[in-house]
Amino acid sequence: MADSSEAVFSAARDYTSGVFTDGRIIEIGLENPAIVRLAVSKDVPVAVVEKMTALQKKVLSGEVTIHIVYTGQEFDPVHNIFVSQEVKNQKKK
């Protein structure tokens, strides 16, 4: 579960404090459990929750790395096809 309001709150706080920087990327992740945390249904077996918790610990320790840049294809609804990131990024120009 992620509390996406933190990004908006931080941007507003930085803006009103006069320290807002346009285009700056601030990563928010598992290291801040008040914002990003594991939330599962009570119906999820304990063994699965334990595996997820173990994976979370490995991510936090750096043993497991999560890639944060997506390089795969994305669906272009205008043309009804999948396109590469390069094609998508050229459309932004």
Stockholm file with secondary structure:
# STOCKHOLM 1.0

chainA/1-93         MADSSEAVFSAARDYTSGVFTDGRIIEIGLENPAIVRLAVSKDVPVAVVEKMTALQKKVLSGEVTIHIVYTGQEFDPVHNIFVSQEVKNQKKK
#=GR chainA/1-93 SS CBCTHHHHHHHHHHHHHTCCCTTCCCCCCTTCTTTBCCCCCTTSCHHHHHHHHHHHHHHHHTSSCCCCSCCSCEEETTTTEEECHHHHHHHHC
#=GC SS_cons        CBCTHHHHHHHHHHHHHTCCCTTCCCCCCTTCTTTBCCCCCTTSCHHHHHHHHHHHHHHHHTSSCCCCSCCSCEEETTTTEEECHHHHHHHHC
//
